[in-house]
């Protein structure tokens, strides 16, 4: 004779819930580093070590203090398009050598909103306890408030704190790829306004900001930019400079922009680089955003950046 097992209790009723219509509730990420159909590239002139799934690679075997032979320059250009951010350890470039290296990708631009180094083309970031609050610890792409934002930049750390002070980069093509289809449909073809005021208002008195407004009026750029070299669609709004989406009610624009800004925060789309003095980074400003981590307290961190002039986004 068998004894009947007691009936199992009914599972508890769950409260009803739903994913918000514009929420980015996702599981597995689409981590596509290259344009669809393109195979990974091989390099003969240097050793390339990937640092992230979709972005970031360390380059060994290139001396940036010397003029680049054309085969090396061409391969670095290909690597930049593939990896979006390249890192070179222990280069210790002079300011002139840093500018010469950057000119391999075009003419250099100046930025009167930031402190210059030993030339107008060099921006110097000297951060310590006595310095003004940092500009860089927010996700952003450089100078998108210009009609022709920078193509890219070359940054060198002159002095590093004993700990902290890393920089992160995010792949904004991966950020776009992983948006839900309903969100992509809303932003494809949309345009947004970029303005220097939100990024700089907390650092300068109103009279200086007012004097610069005629020189840097607000500009419109596509919310989704097509990269001119790779053809990848990249998310081209950022929390420092994008103020609103054209033709959209303020509340709707604010809500959608907050959602789009969050895409840069996804770790799978990022690479994080820990600096040593003399290290150099080269990145594609058309395809990335970056964030300098301000976690070094009263210690000093000195960096110099050279920006490469870009073209009008489309």
C-alpha positions as CSV (number, residue, x, y, z in Angstrom):
1,X,0.0,0.0,0.0
2,X,1.4,3.4,-1.0
3,X,0.9,6.6,0.9
4,X,-0.3,9.6,-1.1
5,X,2.1,12.5,-1.2
6,X,0.7,15.8,0.2
7,X,-0.3,18.3,-2.4
8,X,2.3,21.0,-3.1
9,X,1.2,24.5,-2.2
10,X,0.3,26.8,-5.0
11,X,3.0,29.2,-6.0
12,X,2.5,32.7,-4.6
13,X,0.8,35.1,-6.8
14,X,3.2,37.7,-8.3
15,X,2.5,41.4,-8.6
16,X,1.8,42.4,-12.1
17,X,4.7,44.3,-13.8
18,X,5.9,45.3,-17.2
19,X,9.0,46.6,-18.9
20,X,8.6,50.3,-19.6
21,X,7.9,51.0,-23.3
22,X,11.3,52.7,-23.8
23,X,13.2,50.6,-21.2
24,X,16.4,48.9,-22.3
25,X,15.7,45.6,-20.5
26,X,18.2,43.4,-22.3
27,X,20.0,40.1,-21.7
28,X,22.8,39.1,-24.1
29,X,24.4,42.0,-25.8
30,X,25.2,42.3,-29.5
31,X,29.0,42.8,-29.5
32,X,29.9,43.5,-33.1
33,X,33.2,45.2,-33.4
34,X,33.4,45.4,-37.2
35,X,31.0,46.5,-40.0
36,X,28.8,43.6,-41.0
37,X,30.6,41.3,-43.4
38,X,34.1,42.6,-42.7
39,X,36.7,40.1,-41.4
40,X,39.2,40.9,-38.6
41,X,42.3,42.6,-39.9
42,X,45.9,41.4,-39.5
43,X,48.9,43.7,-38.9
44,X,52.5,43.3,-40.0
45,X,54.1,46.5,-38.7
46,X,53.3,46.1,-34.9
47,X,51.9,43.8,-32.3
48,X,48.2,44.5,-31.4
49,X,46.7,43.2,-28.2
50,X,42.9,43.6,-27.7
51,X,41.8,45.1,-24.4
52,X,38.0,44.9,-24.9
53,X,35.4,42.9,-26.8
54,X,34.5,45.7,-29.2
55,X,36.8,48.6,-28.4
56,X,40.4,49.2,-27.3
57,X,43.8,47.7,-28.2
58,X,47.3,48.1,-27.1
59,X,50.0,48.7,-29.8
60,X,53.6,47.5,-29.3
61,X,56.5,48.0,-31.6
62,X,55.9,51.6,-32.8
63,X,58.1,54.5,-31.8
64,X,55.8,57.5,-32.0
65,X,58.6,60.0,-31.5
66,X,59.8,59.4,-35.1
67,X,58.0,60.1,-38.4
68,X,55.8,57.1,-39.3
69,X,56.7,55.2,-42.5
70,X,53.6,55.1,-44.7
71,X,53.0,51.3,-44.3
72,X,53.0,51.8,-40.5
73,X,50.7,54.9,-40.6
74,X,48.3,53.0,-42.9
75,X,48.1,50.0,-40.6
76,X,47.6,52.3,-37.6
77,X,44.8,54.0,-39.4
78,X,43.1,50.6,-40.1
79,X,43.6,49.6,-36.5
80,X,42.0,52.8,-35.3
81,X,38.9,52.2,-37.5
82,X,38.7,48.6,-36.2
83,X,39.4,49.2,-32.5
84,X,38.4,52.9,-32.1
85,X,40.9,53.5,-29.3
86,X,44.6,52.6,-29.4
87,X,47.1,52.7,-26.5
88,X,50.9,53.1,-26.6
89,X,52.9,52.5,-23.5
90,X,55.9,54.6,-22.4
91,X,56.3,56.9,-25.4
92,X,57.3,60.1,-23.4
93,X,56.7,62.4,-26.4
94,X,57.6,66.0,-26.5
95,X,54.8,68.4,-27.3
96,X,56.1,68.8,-30.8
97,X,56.3,65.0,-31.3
98,X,52.7,64.6,-30.0
99,X,51.5,67.2,-32.5
100,X,53.4,65.6,-35.3
101,X,51.9,62.2,-34.5
102,X,48.4,63.6,-34.5
103,X,48.9,65.3,-37.9
104,X,49.0,61.8,-39.4
105,X,45.2,62.0,-39.3
106,X,44.7,65.6,-40.4
107,X,45.0,69.2,-39.4
108,X,44.9,70.1,-35.7
109,X,42.3,72.3,-34.0
110,X,42.3,74.7,-31.1
111,X,39.9,75.0,-28.2
112,X,39.7,78.4,-26.6
113,X,37.4,77.1,-23.8
114,X,40.3,75.0,-22.3
115,X,43.7,75.9,-20.9
116,X,46.5,75.7,-23.5
117,X,49.8,74.0,-23.1
118,X,53.0,75.2,-24.8
119,X,51.1,75.8,-28.0
120,X,47.5,76.8,-28.9
121,X,46.9,73.3,-30.3
122,X,47.7,71.6,-27.0
123,X,45.1,71.4,-24.2
124,X,46.6,70.9,-20.8
125,X,44.6,69.2,-18.0
126,X,46.5,69.8,-14.7
127,X,44.3,68.3,-11.9
128,X,45.1,68.5,-8.2
129,X,43.5,69.6,-5.0
130,X,44.0,73.2,-5.9
131,X,42.6,72.9,-9.4
132,X,39.2,73.8,-10.7
133,X,36.7,70.8,-10.7
134,X,37.3,68.3,-13.4
135,X,35.7,68.7,-16.8
136,X,36.0,65.1,-17.9
137,X,34.3,62.8,-15.5
138,X,31.1,62.7,-17.5
139,X,30.5,60.6,-20.6
140,X,31.0,62.8,-23.7
141,X,32.4,63.1,-27.2
142,X,34.7,66.1,-27.7
143,X,33.5,69.4,-29.0
144,X,30.2,68.2,-30.5
145,X,29.0,71.8,-30.0
146,X,31.0,72.7,-33.2
147,X,29.7,72.3,-36.7
148,X,32.6,70.0,-37.4
149,X,33.4,68.1,-34.2
150,X,36.9,66.6,-33.8
151,X,37.8,63.6,-35.8
152,X,39.9,62.2,-32.9
153,X,42.4,63.1,-30.3
154,X,45.9,62.1,-29.0
155,X,46.2,62.3,-25.2
156,X,49.4,61.8,-23.2
157,X,49.7,61.5,-19.4
158,X,52.7,63.6,-18.2
159,X,52.1,62.9,-14.5
160,X,49.9,60.2,-12.9
161,X,48.6,59.8,-9.4
162,X,49.8,56.9,-7.3
163,X,46.4,55.3,-7.9
164,X,43.2,56.0,-9.8
165,X,42.9,58.4,-12.7
166,X,41.9,55.8,-15.3
167,X,40.0,56.7,-18.5
168,X,37.2,54.7,-20.1
169,X,36.0,54.7,-23.7
170,X,32.6,53.4,-25.0
171,X,31.9,52.2,-28.5
172,X,28.8,54.1,-29.7
173,X,28.2,51.8,-32.7
174,X,27.7,49.0,-30.2
175,X,25.5,51.4,-28.2
176,X,23.3,52.0,-31.2
177,X,23.3,48.3,-32.2
178,X,21.9,47.3,-28.8
179,X,19.0,49.8,-28.8
180,X,15.6,48.1,-29.1
181,X,14.2,48.3,-32.6
182,X,11.3,50.6,-31.5
183,X,13.9,53.1,-30.2
184,X,16.0,53.0,-33.3
185,X,12.9,53.7,-35.4
186,X,12.3,56.8,-33.3
187,X,15.8,58.3,-33.6
188,X,16.8,57.3,-37.2
189,X,16.6,60.5,-39.1
190,X,16.2,62.7,-36.0
191,X,18.4,65.6,-35.2
192,X,19.5,67.1,-31.9
193,X,20.9,70.4,-30.7
194,X,24.4,70.6,-29.2
195,X,25.6,73.6,-27.2
196,X,28.8,74.3,-25.2
197,X,26.9,76.0,-22.4
198,X,25.7,72.9,-20.4
199,X,29.3,71.5,-20.4
200,X,31.0,74.7,-19.3
201,X,28.4,76.7,-17.4
202,X,29.7,75.5,-13.9
203,X,33.3,76.5,-14.7
204,X,33.0,80.1,-16.1
205,X,31.3,83.3,-15.0
206,X,28.2,84.3,-17.0
207,X,29.9,87.2,-18.7
208,X,32.6,85.0,-20.2
209,X,30.0,82.4,-21.4
210,X,27.9,85.3,-22.9
211,X,31.0,86.5,-24.8
212,X,31.6,83.1,-26.3
213,X,28.0,82.5,-27.4
214,X,28.4,84.3,-30.7
215,X,31.5,82.4,-31.5
216,X,30.0,79.0,-30.6
217,X,26.2,79.1,-31.4
218,X,24.1,76.0,-30.9
219,X,24.4,73.5,-33.8
220,X,22.3,70.6,-35.0
221,X,23.7,67.1,-35.6
222,X,22.0,63.8,-36.5
223,X,21.1,61.7,-33.4
224,X,22.5,58.7,-35.3
225,X,25.7,59.5,-37.2
226,X,27.0,57.4,-40.1
227,X,30.8,57.0,-39.7
228,X,32.4,58.4,-42.9
229,X,35.0,55.7,-43.1
230,X,33.3,52.5,-41.9
231,X,29.7,53.2,-42.6
232,X,28.7,52.1,-39.1
233,X,25.7,53.8,-37.6
234,X,26.7,55.4,-34.3
235,X,24.8,57.1,-31.5
236,X,25.8,60.7,-31.6
237,X,24.4,62.4,-28.5
238,X,26.1,63.0,-25.2
239,X,25.3,64.3,-21.7
240,X,27.8,67.2,-21.9
241,X,26.6,69.0,-24.9
242,X,23.3,67.6,-26.3
243,X,20.3,69.7,-25.1
244,X,17.2,68.5,-27.0
245,X,15.9,66.6,-30.0
246,X,14.5,68.9,-32.7
247,X,10.8,68.9,-33.1
248,X,10.1,66.9,-30.0
249,X,8.2,68.0,-26.9
250,X,10.5,68.8,-24.0
251,X,9.4,66.1,-21.7
252,X,9.6,63.4,-24.4
253,X,13.0,64.7,-25.6
254,X,14.4,64.7,-22.1
255,X,13.2,61.2,-21.4
256,X,14.5,59.8,-24.7
257,X,17.9,61.6,-24.3
258,X,18.3,60.2,-20.8
259,X,17.8,56.7,-22.2
260,X,20.3,57.3,-25.0
261,X,22.9,58.8,-22.7
262,X,22.7,55.6,-20.5
263,X,24.0,53.5,-23.4
264,X,27.5,54.8,-22.8
265,X,27.3,53.3,-19.3
266,X,27.0,49.7,-20.4
267,X,30.3,47.9,-19.4
268,X,30.1,45.5,-22.4
269,X,30.6,48.5,-24.7
270,X,33.6,49.9,-22.8
271,X,37.4,49.6,-22.4
272,X,39.2,51.0,-19.3
273,X,42.8,52.1,-19.5
274,X,45.1,52.5,-16.5
275,X,47.8,55.1,-17.2
276,X,51.5,55.2,-16.6
277,X,53.5,58.4,-17.2
278,X,54.4,58.7,-20.8
279,X,51.5,56.6,-22.1
280,X,49.6,57.8,-25.2
281,X,46.1,57.2,-26.4
282,X,44.7,57.8,-29.8
283,X,40.9,57.6,-30.3
284,X,38.2,58.1,-32.9
285,X,35.9,60.8,-31.6
286,X,33.3,60.0,-34.3
287,X,32.7,56.5,-32.9
288,X,33.3,56.8,-29.2
289,X,32.6,58.6,-25.9
290,X,35.0,58.8,-23.0
291,X,35.1,59.4,-19.3
292,X,38.1,60.4,-17.1
293,X,37.7,58.9,-13.6
294,X,38.2,61.5,-10.9
295,X,39.1,59.1,-8.0
296,X,42.6,60.3,-7.2
297,X,41.7,62.7,-4.4
298,X,44.3,65.4,-3.7
299,X,47.0,63.8,-5.9
300,X,48.1,65.4,-9.1
301,X,47.2,64.2,-12.6
302,X,48.6,66.1,-15.7
303,X,47.6,65.3,-19.2
304,X,48.0,67.0,-22.6
305,X,45.6,66.5,-25.5
306,X,45.8,67.4,-29.2
307,X,42.6,67.3,-31.2
308,X,42.4,66.5,-34.9
309,X,39.9,68.6,-37.0
310,X,36.9,66.7,-38.2
311,X,34.1,66.9,-40.7
312,X,30.4,67.7,-40.6
313,X,28.4,64.7,-39.2
314,X,25.8,63.1,-41.5
